[in-house]
Amino acid sequence: MVRGGTIVDGSGGAPFTGDVAVRGGRIVAVAPHLAGRAARTIDALGLAVAPGFINMLSWADEPLIADGAAESDIRQGVTLEVFGEGWSNAPINQRGADYLRKNQGDIRYPVTWRSLDQYFAAMEKRGIAPNIASFVGATTVRIDVLGQDDVQPAPAQLAAMQRLVREGMNQGAMGLGSSLIYAPASYAGTPELVALATASARCGGMYISHLRNESDRLLEAVDELVTIARESGGPAEIYHLKQAGRGNWNKLDAVIARVEAARAAGVRITADMYNYTAGATGLDAAMPTWVQAGGYDKWRARLLDPAIRARVLKEMRGKPDGWESLLYQAGSPDKVLLLGFKNPKLKPLTGKTLAEVARIRGKSAEETAIDLVVEDGSRVGTAYFLMDEKNVARQTALPWVSFGSDAGALAPRGVFLLSSTHPRAYGNVARLLGRYVRDEKTTTLADAVRRLSAFPAANLGIRDRGMVRAGMRADLAIFDPATIADHATYEKPQQFATGMRYVAVNGRLVLDDGRMTAARPGRAVRGPGWKKCKV
């Protein structure tokens, strides 16, 4: 029983004081006062009682294998991690499994699954604190069928890719996820994406995308997403809505106009965001995608070829034509922060800017970026400072925007200390509720909670989570709205948020009076096509 809290129920309506009763993993009653006693009573006087929060863009999949606690997110009230931005853990064949193994970094693990059912079962058996869900990665099915080369699918190959999407949907995927600035996803044309999104939509799924361009061709990329939604017959969402590069900061009004025009025309377009002015990805986002065709080994071999290296350097130093360079949009290598290396010899460079490392090595930033990719055996984890704080604050109030960290769920211990990270891994939700809701008042607490819970749940087709209401699954976040705050910075990102007091997942406390418990009640949350989609 939770007594006397301020219930922010996820509907967006006015908060009210009341009690919440939980039994058997579900909320059984919500009222101003409930009679009777419970095995455990939480005094929530002065605390907000909200539905558990949904992280719409999570990379907690590998961290959960290393440590099932997901502590940095649990301490912010996140109870559902949603995977699948382009890449997903399933469905995969042997080629896909080999790709997952080859691209592992600090966290090493056997890939024992092939289907989404098998992946979910493996994670539940491992023991995890939060619930998990996944989109089918458009990149993943492309790799499964076509490999990593810059090729277009023949009709039979496209049909095979659609079958993989339907298989994933039938096993509970939420829809189709793409990530179109990265190779090999960037090689997919709009018709391919429409075909895959159609397979998802016919099973009740949504299309969700890291747009093909978030900077100079942002508006054209939004138009492509709307086209895919309209032609596939399903809804679509923009991953991590942003306007990258100072020259594009004035495009937010035009993006809003396009989204709202589509919504008015009956095409359900939504977006999600993280609450920071820097993104985090890799040095692959600083190089043209043609050089990356075929995967890392071929990419590295090309970078070692003097003639190809010279061509890549020329393209990196100019204005990108037909590809998106985050190094160019950052405007300076001083605004590119190196976060993670695979090669132990390079790990001392973690936390330095690309400009600093270039000065140390006596080379240009572009040459240094190429050398680091060659030496590290990976794309090198990188943060780029790209966005305008005024736009970030404004986006937090948009009624059709939910939230996703675009990061892992970590803790300042063990394997997680081998690399740095973006502060959003530790602070995305707390930053919203503290800085933007309480301090800057960009939106109300009720509306922020709605867009952390009921709104994304409805977008995903989840009917039994996202509200503090009788009959719903008992995922709860109980926090002090007066003190909740993020503490992670770019210099010291591995610092937990504070202010979250209790978190329940499926009715069991994983955070109890500010302390993590040993409970691992997390389960797979299945999408609307589960066991209904004809494969």
Helices and strands as residue ranges (DSSP letters): E 2-7, E 16-23, E 26-31, E 42-43, E 48-51, E 53-55, H 61-66, H 71-74, E 78-83, H 94-102, H 116-126, E 131-134, E 136-137, H 138-146, H 155-170, E 175-179, G 185-187, H 190-201, E 206-210, H 218-232, E 236-238, G 246-251, H 252-264, E 269-273, E 278-282, G 283-286, G 289-292, H 296-303, H 306-317, H 326-330, G 333-335, E 336-340, G 344-349, H 354-361, H 365-376, E 381-385, H 389-395, E 401-403, G 414-418, H 424-431, I 432-439, H 445-452, H 454-460, E 476-479, E 500-505, E 508-512, E 515-516
